[in-house]
Structures are given as C-alpha cells and as structure tokens.
Amino acid sequence: MLLQGIDFFGLPMDRALNVAYSVLMSSAQEEKDRFRIESQLNQPIAAQASRDRDDFWSTAEADGQAFMAAMTQQPSLSK
C-alpha cells in the first residue's frame, strides 16, 4: 500500500479497516470467494464465542434464581 501512496498506519481506524476490507475483497475473483471471505469475517473469535456462551448460562442461572425469589414474595392473585 505504500507503493500506492497510502500510509496505512496514518489513517484513522475506520479508514484503515476499509482499506484492509477492500484489499481482501479485491482478491476474491468469484461470488463464492467473496461469500467465503464475508463468512470468515463474520465469525466470532473462538475465545469470544465460548466466553459469551459461559456468560449466558451464568446470567441465566442468576436470572432464574431472582425470578423464583420474586415469585415467592408476590401475593397470590387468585383471591
């Protein structure tokens, strides 16, 4: 990119990512190649995906406990 007069590290982050995306997509010759690249870019980082899954279950358990505690404190509505 320096050969084209672009100082990649001098660009703001959003512009630098646009340049990187453009370079990646220009290497794709066919639609299926562009789809493959897009799919790979949209995948979460492996460590992030497992952490998100763990966070979901830990909060789901806490939410369930809070719900059950609230249900025992509510007066009966069938009076």
Steps between C-alpha positions, in 0.01 A plus 500: 500500500793727549571450131160653427568798726280385791646523849292225659611581856429869453133439424221516759390153613178493297681600181780250561243221542328612179831472315566153648148387404545636150828314455345176628197528275703593193679167528167316458438418136160333528184552704562184702846630596347830619238304696771284661700809603187671637409186695845477652496867597159464666605206717563590866846443641509149649587619851228767482234248397572265790510789747168633372345156538632473859376851581154410368460198725637673809254787460216263409550316828508824698192627315316177581586528867387864508174406330428222747578730792262763360227241450513395866462864608196577279157474665264259332289659225225236520329638812 
